[in-house]
Amino acid sequence: MDISIKLGDAINKQINSELYSAYVYLSMSAYFDVTNLPGFSHWMRLQHQEEVTHATKLFDFMNDRGGRVILQSIAQPPVEFQSPMDVAEQVLQHERTVTSQIHRLYEFAAEESDYPAQVLLQWFISEQV
């Protein structure tokens, strides 16, 4: 069963969101490099890689389901941070936002009765916990 155009559009938006997350975390890694906090920088680099993996997982799902991946512009991430604590607070808020997006996407997949998408998104829900 091919994915619906509407659900495909929503997944494309989520791909963009995951890639934006990767940009955000890479920007935070750069901040930690400049402030001589290599351990924090390394941790944010790992988070960057995880977000790219998430985007790729959605990308591959779209291709497997006969959808069309349409990559969109990625917004510039924040580049100025007040402190390591500011970064941590921004990460927490950002992850809450992404979790909310995943939940809405799951609800939409359920409305569409798209069971394969629900299975995929359940993985994301569990991962976000």
LINNORWO-V203767 format. One record per backbone hydrogen bond with DSSP energy under -0.5 kcal/mol. CO is the residue of the C=O (numbers start at 1). NH is the residue of the N-H. If there is no record, write none. Layout:
BEGIN
co	nh
CO	NH
CO	NH
END
This chain:
BEGIN
co	nh
4	8
5	9
6	10
7	11
8	12
9	13
10	14
11	15
12	16
13	17
14	18
15	19
16	20
17	21
18	22
19	23
20	24
21	25
22	26
23	27
24	28
25	29
26	30
27	31
28	32
29	33
30	34
31	35
32	37
33	36
37	41
38	42
39	43
40	44
41	45
42	46
43	47
44	48
45	49
46	50
47	51
48	52
49	53
50	54
51	55
52	56
53	57
54	58
55	59
56	60
57	61
58	62
59	63
60	64
61	65
62	67
63	66
65	3
67	69
69	71
73	75
83	87
84	88
85	89
86	90
87	91
88	92
89	93
90	94
91	95
92	96
93	97
94	98
95	99
96	100
97	101
98	102
99	103
100	104
101	105
102	106
103	107
104	108
105	109
106	110
107	111
108	112
109	114
110	113
113	115
114	118
115	119
116	120
117	121
118	122
119	123
120	123
120	124
121	125
122	126
123	127
124	128
125	129
END
